[in-house]
Amino acid sequence: MNRSHTIAGLRDRPNIAVLVIGGGINGISVFRELALQGVDVVLAEKGDYCSGASAALSRMVHGGLRYLENGEFKLVRESLLERDRLLRNAPHYVAPLPTTVPIFDIFSGLANGAVRFLGLTRRPSRRGALVIKAGLAMYDLFTAARRLMPTHRFRGRAETLKKWPAINPAIRNSATYYDAWVSRPERLGLEMLLDATASAANARALNYAQVSSTGDGLAITDTLTGEALPVRAQLVVNATGGWIDLTNMAIGAAAPGMMGGTKGSHLIVDNDELFDALGGHMVYYENEDGRICILFPYLGKVLIGSTDIRVDDPDQVRCEEDEQRYILQSLAFVFPSIKVTDDQIVFRFSGVRPLPASEDSFTGRIPRDHFCEFVEPAGHLPATLCMIGGKWTTFRSFGALAADMALKRLGLVRSKGTQDMAIGGGRDFPTDAQAWCASFAAEHGLSVERAGALLQRYGTSARYFISHPAGEQMLPHSDYSASEIRHIIEREQVECLADLFLRRTTIAISGGLSFDLVNAVLDMLTTHKGWSAGEAATERSTFLTLLADRHGIDLQTHQRSALCA
Ligand SMILES: Cc1cc2nc3c(=O)[nH]c(=O)nc-3n(C[C@H](O)[C@H](O)[C@H](O)COP(=O)(O)OP(=O)(O)OC[C@H]3O[C@@H](n4cnc5c(N)ncnc54)[C@H](O)[C@@H]3O)c2cc1C
């Protein structure tokens, strides 16, 4: 269904069962759950889908080793179960990730861990080998019944330095265990949304659509045209993450403050020495201040993060200078001989963790679990179900929980579950990817490498992204073809360059932008949208400003350094 049909449908049929506000991963998850049960559901997202926290994660699909020391055992068990489901249901985007923890002490953290369990301190301390061993043993125990990946192992100093020669020589041991990572979380959200709308005529979704109160009801405002569309829902789901309190205010829900979000920033760096030093592992380490930081190979570059800072306005976050310094300084602690220079940073990103309100002075100790709360109907507003907290990893179980509460309220029963439901291009995913690529390449006249790239980008949906089997036309300075971009523009609700470069593809995050590519894609988008030359020029400058302000990318410098490389 295209945008104008969805909008016309809302004009004709404003009475709906459920209005989901927020198109991050959790809003999309509850939307999919309700759509599958045949519920008349509308999702409205004020920006693009998965453009808030759901684009800012560390890209780990994990149990959360460090949540064990907060006593969040239920959350870790549930996260590991969901991680393993994602490895099966979205194998095109979620893959195992060997993770190594460098250890600099043996006993440290033991006493601190014990007093923390007794509630006597919230202060983080250096985690020693015994504490890490206990955590990893628990991790292995939680996954014992369905072992998909190897159990943990410890290495002594000599073996660690042999495998990672650049690691801080003060190291005593290292521990390696398996978690997972997601290559394209924004695409996975979009594929779930497309699955839902394709399977249920009653499920409609709109990006660039902000929900607010009109005084005597609710309206969805199309932020591209300014048109306000009145809607009457039996139930509202507030899935706006870090914006939950602001949304409750905007719709007139009389709710107490529920959120206390913290900002986290990441850098993507292009440094071959660092990339090689990782040996294909994530390094999950403790900075000198006790905060956990991560670095891991991401699409040929290295992802490093993150920070944890309280913020009030989720719309204004970006990676600031002092955060960049903090992240690079933390790297110097674990790989002291490797220097990363500012011009090797190809992308910066930031987002707000939707954490529940908490007085805790150590942000790392705020619970990462999720729960839902009803705000009862008042005046024109129906009951509002607020989705609070949560991790990306647990989006399915959180969406299912919210859907069950919504169904109960509406007097409906669940008919389908999503535990074993493949997502988008994860359907019919081959067990032998090499054989699949060879046969796909032969069938479509492509090289096997190109078939492999398409499989990684779109899973088994790759066939929809190639329209000219013989002789694909590649875009300038890019390994994306014109037909891939055309398919994305026509089928994936793209409204601007940022949707395409930041979320439908990994071009920006992996440092692949150039003026020529931006211009080529802008031409395609302009033709599709019927923009005038003036509108196209405005779009171009809006995108370049966004890149500079929010992601620290100055294409001019970027292009110059690429030419010098
Ligand atoms: C720095 C950082 C690192 C993280 N790392 C990990 C990790 O490695 N692994 C993991 O599992 N989790 C991680 N998380 C947590 C995870 O990203 C979030 O829990 C998850 O993405 C939250 O999704 P959401 O849908 O609740 O919120 P969001 O993705 O923020 O979505 C909320 C949406 O609501 C929209 N909205 C707001 N107001 C309105 C309105 N009035 N009308 C319409 N729409 C509105 C916003 O535009 C936004 O898109 C991390 C989070 C951060 C910030």
Ligand as a Chemical Component Dictionary entry (heavy atoms), coordinates in Angstrom:
data_LIG
# 
_chem_comp.id                   LIG 
_chem_comp.type                 NON-POLYMER 
_chem_comp.pdbx_formal_charge   0 
_chem_comp.three_letter_code    LIG 
# 
loop_
_chem_comp_atom.comp_id 
_chem_comp_atom.atom_id 
_chem_comp_atom.alt_atom_id 
_chem_comp_atom.type_symbol 
_chem_comp_atom.charge 
_chem_comp_atom.model_Cartn_x 
_chem_comp_atom.model_Cartn_y 
_chem_comp_atom.model_Cartn_z 
_chem_comp_atom.pdbx_ordinal 
LIG C1  C1  C 0 23.416 3.825  22.596 1  
LIG C2  C2  C 0 22.496 2.651  22.622 2  
LIG C3  C3  C 0 23.009 1.361  22.514 3  
LIG C4  C4  C 0 22.152 0.274  22.546 4  
LIG N1  N1  N 0 22.648 -0.970 22.318 5  
LIG C5  C5  C 0 21.848 -2.037 22.288 6  
LIG C6  C6  C 0 22.341 -3.299 21.912 7  
LIG O1  O1  O 0 23.497 -3.438 21.519 8  
LIG N2  N2  N 0 21.487 -4.346 21.948 9  
LIG C7  C7  C 0 20.193 -4.207 22.343 10 
LIG O2  O2  O 0 19.497 -5.222 22.412 11 
LIG N3  N3  N 0 19.655 -3.010 22.640 12 
LIG C8  C8  C 0 20.456 -1.923 22.605 13 
LIG N4  N4  N 0 19.944 -0.678 22.857 14 
LIG C9  C9  C 0 18.532 -0.535 23.213 15 
LIG C10 C10 C 0 17.623 -0.498 21.975 16 
LIG O3  O3  O 0 18.189 0.248  20.939 17 
LIG C11 C11 C 0 16.283 0.105  22.361 18 
LIG O4  O4  O 0 15.787 -0.526 23.504 19 
LIG C12 C12 C 0 15.226 -0.048 21.276 20 
LIG O5  O5  O 0 15.723 0.309  20.011 21 
LIG C13 C13 C 0 14.032 0.828  21.632 22 
LIG O6  O6  O 0 13.106 0.775  20.598 23 
LIG P1  P1  P 0 11.756 1.605  20.712 24 
LIG O7  O7  O 0 10.951 1.216  19.560 25 
LIG O8  O8  O 0 11.161 1.405  22.064 26 
LIG O9  O9  O 0 12.222 3.138  20.681 27 
LIG P2  P2  P 0 12.695 4.039  19.427 28 
LIG O10 O10 O 0 13.462 3.261  18.453 29 
LIG O11 O11 O 0 13.349 5.248  19.994 30 
LIG O12 O12 O 0 11.326 4.429  18.731 31 
LIG C14 C14 C 0 10.424 5.383  19.252 32 
LIG C15 C15 C 0 9.837  6.126  18.067 33 
LIG O13 O13 O 0 8.739  6.924  18.478 34 
LIG C16 C16 C 0 8.661  8.008  17.578 35 
LIG N5  N5  N 0 7.796  9.069  18.135 36 
LIG C17 C17 C 0 8.038  9.850  19.201 37 
LIG N6  N6  N 0 6.990  10.674 19.431 38 
LIG C18 C18 C 0 6.061  10.415 18.474 39 
LIG C19 C19 C 0 4.755  10.941 18.175 40 
LIG N7  N7  N 0 4.175  11.884 18.909 41 
LIG N8  N8  N 0 4.078  10.439 17.089 42 
LIG C20 C20 C 0 4.636  9.463  16.329 43 
LIG N9  N9  N 0 5.861  8.933  16.592 44 
LIG C21 C21 C 0 6.567  9.386  17.646 45 
LIG C22 C22 C 0 10.119 8.433  17.434 46 
LIG O14 O14 O 0 10.345 9.190  16.260 47 
LIG C23 C23 C 0 10.832 7.083  17.420 48 
LIG O15 O15 O 0 11.118 6.627  16.106 49 
LIG C24 C24 C 0 20.766 0.453  22.755 50 
LIG C25 C25 C 0 20.243 1.754  22.840 51 
LIG C26 C26 C 0 21.091 2.844  22.727 52 
LIG C27 C27 C 0 20.510 4.219  22.733 53 
# 
loop_
_chem_comp_bond.comp_id 
_chem_comp_bond.atom_id_1 
_chem_comp_bond.atom_id_2 
_chem_comp_bond.value_order 
_chem_comp_bond.pdbx_ordinal 
LIG C1  C2  SING 1  
LIG C2  C3  SING 2  
LIG C2  C26 DOUB 3  
LIG C3  C4  DOUB 4  
LIG C4  N1  SING 5  
LIG C4  C24 SING 6  
LIG N1  C5  DOUB 7  
LIG C5  C6  SING 8  
LIG C5  C8  SING 9  
LIG C6  O1  DOUB 10 
LIG C6  N2  SING 11 
LIG N2  C7  SING 12 
LIG C7  O2  DOUB 13 
LIG C7  N3  SING 14 
LIG N3  C8  DOUB 15 
LIG C8  N4  SING 16 
LIG N4  C9  SING 17 
LIG N4  C24 SING 18 
LIG C9  C10 SING 19 
LIG C10 O3  SING 20 
LIG C10 C11 SING 21 
LIG C11 O4  SING 22 
LIG C11 C12 SING 23 
LIG C12 O5  SING 24 
LIG C12 C13 SING 25 
LIG C13 O6  SING 26 
LIG O6  P1  SING 27 
LIG P1  O7  DOUB 28 
LIG P1  O8  SING 29 
LIG P1  O9  SING 30 
LIG O9  P2  SING 31 
LIG P2  O10 DOUB 32 
LIG P2  O11 SING 33 
LIG P2  O12 SING 34 
LIG O12 C14 SING 35 
LIG C14 C15 SING 36 
LIG C15 O13 SING 37 
LIG C15 C23 SING 38 
LIG O13 C16 SING 39 
LIG C16 N5  SING 40 
LIG C16 C22 SING 41 
LIG N5  C17 SING 42 
LIG N5  C21 SING 43 
LIG C17 N6  DOUB 44 
LIG N6  C18 SING 45 
LIG C18 C19 SING 46 
LIG C18 C21 DOUB 47 
LIG C19 N7  SING 48 
LIG C19 N8  DOUB 49 
LIG N8  C20 SING 50 
LIG C20 N9  DOUB 51 
LIG N9  C21 SING 52 
LIG C22 O14 SING 53 
LIG C22 C23 SING 54 
LIG C23 O15 SING 55 
LIG C24 C25 DOUB 56 
LIG C25 C26 SING 57 
LIG C26 C27 SING 58 
# 
